[in-house]
C-alpha cells in the first residue's frame, strides 16, 4: 500500500517560525491590498464619492504654492499629490482656490511665505482657510481629517536635531538620558490674522 508523501519546500530545515509567520503576513497583506483596491474601484465606479483626479496643472500649482508657503526649495511630489487629493476631497472648492492663490503668487514677487500669506488674506479673506489647509497638510501630515504622512511631516523635519517622532528611536541606547541640544527661540511674526483655537480630541 502506497504511503502518502507530503511535499515540503527545499529549504524547510533552514526556515524559522518567525520567517513562516512573516511569509503568512506578506501573503495576507497582498490579499488585503488587492481586495482594498477592488473595493475602491467599485466605490469610485458606482457612487462617485471620490473627487475627480486632478490634472498636472492643478498639482503643479499646488506644489508651487506649497513651496512658497513653506519657504522650501523642494517638496516630495508624491506627498503633495496625496495632500492635494485629500484637501480637495474635503472641500471641493479648494481646487479653484489653490489655482487662484497660485495666480496671485505669480503676479507678485513675494520674498517670503510671510509676505505671501499676508497679501493673500488681504486680497481675499477666504485664502486664509486655504493656507491653513495647505500648511496643516505639509506640517502635520493631515488632510480630510486623515493621516496622509507621518514620519515625513515637516513638523518633525524642523525638530529632527532634537526631537524624534513618537514610536521612533533614532538615537543610540539610552539616548533620552542625554541633554538635548539648545533650540533657538522663534523670532518670526504671524502673517495671518488670529484664528479661533480649537481643542482637538486625543
Backbone torsions as a table, in degrees:
resi	resn	phi	psi	omega
1	UNK	NA	126.0	-178.0
2	UNK	-70.2	137.2	178.4
3	UNK	-92.8	146.6	178.0
4	UNK	-69.0	135.7	177.7
5	UNK	-117.3	129.5	-179.7
6	UNK	-95.6	136.3	179.0
7	UNK	-92.1	123.7	178.8
8	UNK	-113.0	151.9	175.3
9	UNK	-58.0	151.5	-177.2
10	UNK	-62.3	-29.3	-176.1
11	UNK	-102.5	28.6	-175.8
12	UNK	-59.2	-34.8	-177.2
13	UNK	-75.5	-15.2	-179.0
14	UNK	-98.6	-7.4	-179.3
15	UNK	-81.5	161.3	179.8
16	UNK	-127.1	160.8	177.4
17	UNK	-56.1	-38.1	179.5
18	UNK	-65.0	-41.7	179.3
19	UNK	-64.7	-39.5	179.0
20	UNK	-62.4	-44.1	178.2
21	UNK	-64.1	-39.9	179.0
22	UNK	-62.3	-41.7	178.7
23	UNK	-61.8	-40.8	178.4
24	UNK	-64.3	-41.2	-180.0
25	UNK	-64.8	-39.1	179.0
26	UNK	-63.4	-43.3	178.5
27	UNK	-62.9	-40.5	178.4
28	UNK	-65.3	-39.8	-179.1
29	UNK	-63.2	-43.4	179.8
30	UNK	-62.8	-42.0	178.6
31	UNK	-63.1	-44.6	-179.5
32	UNK	-62.2	-39.3	178.9
33	UNK	-63.0	-44.4	-179.7
34	UNK	-64.0	-44.9	179.4
35	UNK	-65.6	-39.9	179.0
36	UNK	-64.6	-40.9	179.0
37	UNK	-63.1	-40.4	178.4
38	UNK	-63.9	-38.8	179.2
39	UNK	-65.3	-41.9	178.6
40	UNK	-63.7	-43.6	-179.8
41	UNK	-62.6	-40.5	179.2
42	UNK	-65.5	-42.7	-179.8
43	UNK	-64.2	-40.8	-179.9
44	UNK	-65.6	-37.2	-175.5
45	UNK	-78.9	-25.4	-174.1
46	UNK	-103.5	-34.0	-174.8
47	UNK	-108.0	-24.7	-177.5
48	UNK	65.6	27.7	-174.7
49	UNK	-75.1	-20.7	-176.9
50	UNK	-91.2	149.7	-179.7
51	UNK	-67.6	150.6	178.0
52	UNK	-63.3	146.4	-179.7
53	UNK	-62.2	135.0	-179.7
54	UNK	-74.5	154.2	175.5
55	UNK	-88.6	174.9	-176.3
56	UNK	-61.5	-33.5	-179.3
57	UNK	-66.1	-38.8	178.4
58	UNK	-61.6	-47.8	-178.4
59	UNK	-65.5	-41.4	179.7
60	UNK	-62.2	-41.0	178.7
61	UNK	-65.1	-43.5	180.0
62	UNK	-62.8	-43.1	-178.9
63	UNK	-66.7	-40.4	179.8
64	UNK	-64.5	-44.8	178.8
65	UNK	-63.9	-40.9	-179.2
66	UNK	-63.0	-42.3	179.4
67	UNK	-63.2	-38.9	179.0
68	UNK	-69.5	-42.3	-176.6
69	UNK	-71.5	-26.6	177.5
70	UNK	-96.5	-3.4	-178.4
71	UNK	55.1	44.7	-179.8
72	UNK	-123.1	145.6	-179.9
73	UNK	-76.2	-25.7	-177.6
74	UNK	-150.0	144.6	176.1
75	UNK	-136.3	154.3	-177.7
76	UNK	-70.3	116.5	-178.4
77	UNK	-65.0	-28.0	178.2
78	UNK	-67.7	-42.4	176.3
79	UNK	-66.1	-41.4	179.6
80	UNK	-59.2	-43.1	179.3
81	UNK	-61.3	-45.7	-179.3
82	UNK	-65.1	-41.0	178.8
83	UNK	-64.5	-44.8	-179.2
84	UNK	-60.7	-43.4	179.3
85	UNK	-61.7	-41.2	179.1
86	UNK	-67.6	-42.1	-179.9
87	UNK	-63.3	-44.5	-179.0
88	UNK	-71.0	-33.2	177.8
89	UNK	-65.5	-38.0	179.6
90	UNK	-71.4	-42.9	-179.2
91	UNK	-136.3	96.1	-176.3
92	UNK	-55.0	-29.5	-178.8
93	UNK	-70.3	-11.4	-179.8
94	UNK	-63.3	-28.5	-179.6
95	UNK	-59.0	-50.0	179.8
96	UNK	-68.4	-37.4	-179.0
97	UNK	-66.1	-38.6	177.6
98	UNK	-63.8	-41.1	178.9
99	UNK	-66.0	-37.7	177.0
100	UNK	-67.7	-37.4	177.3
101	UNK	-66.0	-36.0	176.9
102	UNK	-66.4	-40.8	177.4
103	UNK	-61.1	-41.9	178.2
104	UNK	-61.5	-40.6	-178.4
105	UNK	-67.0	-40.7	-177.7
106	UNK	-73.4	-24.5	179.8
107	UNK	-83.0	-12.5	-179.2
108	UNK	-130.9	145.0	178.5
109	UNK	-97.2	86.1	-179.8
110	UNK	-79.6	131.6	-177.4
111	UNK	-80.8	-18.6	-177.0
112	UNK	-156.0	169.0	176.1
113	UNK	-62.6	-37.5	178.8
114	UNK	-57.6	-47.9	-178.4
115	UNK	-64.2	-41.6	-178.2
116	UNK	-67.3	-45.7	-178.7
117	UNK	-62.2	-41.9	-179.5
118	UNK	-64.9	-44.2	-180.0
119	UNK	-68.6	-35.2	-179.4
120	UNK	-64.8	-45.2	-179.9
121	UNK	-66.4	-34.5	177.4
122	UNK	-67.7	-35.9	179.8
123	UNK	-72.7	-36.7	-179.1
124	UNK	-158.3	110.9	-179.3
125	UNK	-55.8	-24.1	179.1
126	UNK	-67.9	-20.7	178.6
127	UNK	-65.6	-22.2	-179.5
128	UNK	-59.7	-44.5	179.7
129	UNK	-68.0	-34.9	177.6
130	UNK	-63.3	-45.4	-179.8
131	UNK	-63.4	-39.8	176.9
132	UNK	-59.2	-45.2	-179.8
133	UNK	-62.3	-43.0	-179.4
134	UNK	-65.2	-46.6	-178.4
135	UNK	-68.3	-38.2	176.5
136	UNK	-62.4	-38.7	179.2
137	UNK	-62.4	-51.3	-175.1
138	UNK	-73.6	-40.6	-174.4
139	UNK	-85.9	-34.2	179.8
140	UNK	-103.5	-12.4	179.6
141	UNK	76.1	20.6	-176.8
142	UNK	-113.2	142.4	172.9
143	UNK	-154.8	135.7	-178.4
144	UNK	58.2	36.1	179.2
145	UNK	60.7	25.9	178.8
146	UNK	-129.0	150.8	177.0
147	UNK	-79.0	116.1	177.9
148	UNK	-91.5	-41.2	179.6
149	UNK	-148.8	146.1	-177.8
150	UNK	-115.7	-69.2	-174.5
151	UNK	-61.3	-32.1	-176.3
152	UNK	-92.7	6.2	176.2
153	UNK	-62.3	140.9	-174.3
154	UNK	-65.2	-20.3	179.2
155	UNK	-63.9	-27.5	177.3
156	UNK	-84.5	-27.9	-178.6
157	UNK	-66.9	-38.3	-176.4
158	UNK	-75.8	-13.2	179.3
159	UNK	-120.2	15.9	-173.1
160	UNK	-64.4	-18.6	178.8
161	UNK	-82.7	-6.0	-176.1
162	UNK	-135.7	-32.5	-174.2
163	UNK	-129.7	132.3	177.2
164	UNK	-97.6	151.3	176.3
165	UNK	-60.8	151.2	177.4
166	UNK	-59.4	141.9	-178.5
167	UNK	78.0	-3.6	177.8
168	UNK	-109.7	136.7	176.1
169	UNK	-126.1	91.2	-176.1
170	UNK	-87.0	-7.7	-179.5
171	UNK	-92.2	-177.4	178.6
172	UNK	-83.4	-173.5	179.7
173	UNK	-57.3	134.0	178.1
174	UNK	57.1	33.1	-179.9
175	UNK	-62.7	-25.5	-176.5
176	UNK	-73.4	-10.4	179.1
177	UNK	-84.4	-9.0	-179.1
178	UNK	-90.6	149.4	178.4
179	UNK	-69.6	125.0	-178.8
180	UNK	-68.5	157.7	-179.9
181	UNK	-66.5	156.0	178.5
182	UNK	-69.6	142.2	178.4
183	UNK	-117.8	128.5	-178.1
184	UNK	-63.5	142.3	178.5
185	UNK	-72.7	130.2	179.9
186	UNK	-60.3	141.2	-179.5
187	UNK	-118.2	1.7	-178.0
188	UNK	-72.3	165.2	178.2
189	UNK	-116.7	149.7	-179.8
190	UNK	-66.0	137.3	178.8
191	UNK	-93.9	-32.5	-179.0
192	UNK	-93.1	159.8	177.8
193	UNK	-69.5	158.2	-178.9
194	UNK	-59.6	146.2	178.3
195	UNK	-116.4	160.4	178.3
196	UNK	-68.5	133.0	-180.0
197	UNK	-78.4	127.7	-179.3
198	UNK	-115.9	124.5	177.4
199	UNK	-86.1	116.5	-178.1
200	UNK	-87.4	148.3	177.4
201	UNK	-67.0	146.4	-179.9
202	UNK	-118.1	NA	NA
